[in-house]
Amino acid sequence: MHGTPAVAVAAAAAALGLALIGGLASACFANAYGMIFLGEPRSAAARDAHEARPAMQCACGILAVLCVVIALGAALWLTPWSLLGTAQTAGARGILVSVIGAGWLLASAGVLSCLARRVLLRNREVGSAVTWDCGYAAPTARMQYTAPSFVQPLTEQFSPLLQTELHAEMPATALPAHASFHTRTPDAIMRRVYLPLVARIVRMAHAARVIQQGRVQVYVLYMVVALLALFIWTFW
């Protein structure tokens, strides 16, 4: 019983960590979804975008199906361990079964909703309109929310960590001729770890270029020196 407080603290920390990861994942997917489906296109490339080739769709479809199978069949992976009769694996499997059952119900409800929609709209005319119209006669991309706008309340809490750069030209009068607001969140790992590491490797590679002379005689000399070093190392 001496380890009970430590176990409780570890469980609480794990729960908080999972909640944080889940929230950040939700914000990430909201941002990704918004970049693709949010209103009017903001560039010529987005306006002229087209569906990928069938081979690429098939590859993504296989990965999506595997994700669903792994998620909704996770309890099966614990079956061999649960046969050992340990209380921990049996309890974990019971929790997984409950969560997966709820997932199956949610997935089934989604499929039934899609089928019901198709049946109800079978004999009706279905049209399309612009997104985020908001009563404007001629909406443009500048009138709509951006993808980072949806996750801005969350990213603000992590601004010291994310190091978001803000560029703003605030209006000076009631009817300004120009005003702008732009934010950019650079990749901290890319900027502070990856790029400096690559730059150092490139500098070392440039420094080592003197070894590559392009002469056969020099390369033969390298081989002789290497063989001589191996000979000395072997019989030292």
C-alpha positions in Angstrom: 0.0 0.0 0.0 3.0 2.3 0.3 3.0 2.8 -3.5 -0.6 3.9 -3.7 0.0 7.7 -3.6 2.8 7.4 -6.2 0.5 5.4 -8.4 -2.3 7.9 -8.1 0.1 10.8 -8.9 1.4 8.9 -11.9 -2.1 8.1 -13.1 -3.2 11.7 -12.7 -0.1 12.9 -14.6 -0.8 10.4 -17.4 -4.4 11.5 -17.6 -3.4 15.2 -17.8 -0.8 14.4 -20.5 -3.4 12.4 -22.5 -5.9 15.3 -22.2 -3.3 17.8 -23.4 -2.3 15.6 -26.3 -5.9 15.1 -27.3 -6.6 18.8 -27.2 -3.5 19.7 -29.3 -4.4 16.9 -31.7 -8.0 18.3 -32.0 -6.5 21.8 -32.7 -4.1 20.4 -35.3 -6.9 18.6 -37.2 -9.2 21.7 -37.0 -6.3 23.7 -38.5 -5.7 21.1 -41.2 -9.4 20.8 -42.0 -9.8 24.5 -42.2 -6.9 24.9 -44.6 -8.6 22.6 -47.1 -12.4 23.2 -46.7 -12.6 26.7 -45.3 -14.5 29.0 -47.7 -13.1 30.6 -50.7 -9.7 29.7 -52.2 -6.9 32.1 -51.2 -4.6 31.3 -54.1 -4.6 30.2 -57.7 -3.2 26.8 -56.7 -6.0 26.3 -54.3 -8.6 27.4 -56.8 -7.3 25.0 -59.5 -6.7 22.0 -57.1 -7.9 18.6 -58.3 -8.3 15.1 -56.9 -5.2 12.9 -56.7 -4.6 9.9 -58.9 -6.4 6.6 -58.1 -3.1 5.0 -57.0 -2.6 7.7 -54.4 -6.2 7.5 -53.2 -5.8 3.7 -52.9 -2.7 4.1 -50.7 -4.4 6.6 -48.4 -7.5 4.5 -48.3 -5.5 1.4 -47.2 -3.9 3.5 -44.4 -7.3 4.9 -43.3 -8.8 1.4 -43.2 -5.9 0.1 -41.1 -6.3 3.0 -38.7 -10.0 2.1 -38.2 -9.2 -1.6 -37.8 -6.5 -1.0 -35.3 -8.7 1.5 -33.3 -11.9 -0.5 -33.3 -10.1 -3.9 -32.8 -7.6 -2.8 -30.2 -9.1 -5.2 -27.6 -8.2 -8.2 -29.8 -4.5 -7.4 -29.4 -4.8 -7.8 -25.6 -6.5 -11.2 -25.9 -3.3 -13.3 -25.7 -2.2 -11.3 -22.7 -5.6 -11.5 -21.0 -5.4 -15.3 -21.3 -2.5 -15.2 -18.8 -5.0 -14.2 -16.2 -3.3 -11.1 -14.8 -5.7 -8.6 -13.2 -4.0 -5.6 -15.0 -4.5 -6.9 -18.5 -8.0 -8.0 -17.7 -8.9 -4.6 -16.4 -7.3 -2.8 -19.3 -9.1 -5.1 -21.8 -12.4 -4.3 -20.0 -11.9 -0.6 -20.4 -10.8 -1.0 -24.0 -13.9 -3.0 -24.8 -16.2 -0.3 -23.4 -14.4 2.5 -25.3 -14.4 0.5 -28.5 -18.0 -0.4 -28.1 -18.8 3.3 -27.9 -16.6 3.9 -31.0 -18.6 1.2 -32.9 -21.8 2.9 -32.0 -20.6 6.3 -33.1 -19.3 4.9 -36.4 -22.5 3.0 -37.0 -24.5 6.2 -36.3 -22.3 8.1 -38.8 -22.9 5.4 -41.5 -26.6 5.4 -40.9 -26.8 9.2 -41.0 -25.0 9.2 -44.4 -27.4 6.5 -45.7 -30.4 8.4 -44.4 -29.3 11.6 -46.0 -28.8 9.9 -49.4 -32.3 8.3 -49.2 -34.0 11.6 -48.2 -32.3 13.6 -50.9 -32.7 11.0 -53.6 -35.6 12.7 -55.4 -34.7 16.3 -54.4 -32.6 18.9 -56.1 -29.3 19.4 -54.3 -27.3 22.6 -55.0 -24.1 24.2 -53.7 -23.3 27.7 -52.5 -20.3 29.6 -51.2 -19.1 29.0 -47.7 -19.3 31.7 -45.0 -21.6 33.9 -47.1 -22.7 35.9 -44.0 -25.1 38.0 -46.2 -22.5 39.4 -48.5 -23.4 39.7 -52.1 -19.8 39.1 -53.3 -17.8 37.3 -50.6 -14.1 37.1 -51.0 -11.4 35.1 -49.1 -10.5 38.3 -47.1 -13.9 38.2 -45.4 -13.6 34.7 -43.9 -11.8 33.1 -41.0 -8.5 31.5 -41.6 -7.6 28.1 -40.4 -5.3 29.5 -37.6 -8.2 31.6 -36.4 -10.0 28.5 -35.2 -7.0 27.4 -33.1 -5.9 30.9 -32.0 -7.5 30.6 -28.5 -5.4 27.5 -27.8 -2.2 28.6 -29.5 -2.2 31.8 -27.5 -1.7 29.8 -24.4 1.4 28.3 -25.8 2.8 31.4 -27.5 6.0 31.5 -25.5 6.7 27.9 -26.6 5.5 28.3 -30.2 7.1 31.7 -30.6 4.4 33.0 -32.9 5.5 36.1 -34.8 2.9 38.9 -35.1 2.9 41.5 -37.8 0.2 44.2 -37.6 -0.5 47.6 -39.2 -3.3 48.9 -37.1 -5.8 51.5 -38.5 -5.0 55.0 -37.5 -8.4 56.5 -38.4 -12.0 55.5 -38.4 -11.9 54.9 -42.2 -8.3 53.7 -42.8 -7.0 53.2 -46.3 -4.8 50.3 -45.3 -4.6 47.9 -42.4 -3.1 44.4 -42.0 -2.7 41.7 -39.5 -0.6 38.6 -40.0 0.8 35.9 -37.8 3.3 33.2 -38.4 4.3 30.3 -36.3 7.7 28.9 -37.3 8.8 25.4 -36.6 10.9 25.7 -33.5 12.5 22.2 -33.9 13.3 22.9 -37.5 14.8 26.3 -36.8 16.7 25.5 -33.6 17.7 21.8 -34.0 17.4 20.5 -37.6 18.6 23.5 -39.6 21.7 24.2 -37.4 22.6 20.6 -37.4 22.3 20.4 -41.2 24.4 23.7 -41.6 27.1 22.2 -39.4 27.2 19.0 -41.4 27.4 21.0 -44.6 30.3 23.0 -43.3 32.1 19.8 -42.3 31.5 18.4 -45.8 32.9 21.6 -47.4 35.9 21.4 -45.2 36.4 17.7 -46.2 36.3 18.6 -49.9 40.1 19.0 -49.9 40.4 15.3 -49.5 38.6 14.7 -52.8 41.3 15.8 -55.3 40.0 14.0 -58.3 43.4 12.4 -59.0 43.9 8.6 -59.1 47.4 8.9 -57.7 46.1 10.6 -54.5 43.4 8.0 -54.1 46.0 5.2 -54.4 48.1 7.0 -51.8 45.0 7.0 -49.5 44.7 3.3 -49.9 48.4 2.7 -49.2 48.2 4.8 -46.1 45.0 3.0 -44.9 46.6 -0.5 -45.5 49.8 0.6 -43.7 47.7 1.9 -40.7 45.8 -1.4 -40.6 49.0 -3.4 -40.8 50.5 -1.4 -37.9 47.3 -1.8 -35.9 47.2 -5.5 -36.4 50.8 -6.2 -35.3 51.2 -3.5 -32.7 
